[in-house]
């Protein structure tokens, strides 16, 4: 059983985050968890404001960097992601 646990740890792939605590939501200044890249520039959003405007942003965006999952992941691991 212990060997199996070690194998899982070896196969685990760490995700590298692009956004950090210094990136702020353009709507409310909360920590940005989503980066929307459009032809006219980039917009940063917290999870709440991205969810609120997601449909409209689909017309603007050519790329979306969505890191909302790190909130749940960091709470489970109880680690900083900085």
Buried (B, 14 or more C-beta within 10 A) or exposed (E): EEEEEEEEEEEEEEEEBEBEEEBBBEBEEBBBBBBBBBEEEEBBBBBBBBEEBBEEBEEBBEEBBBBBEBEEEEEEEEEEBE
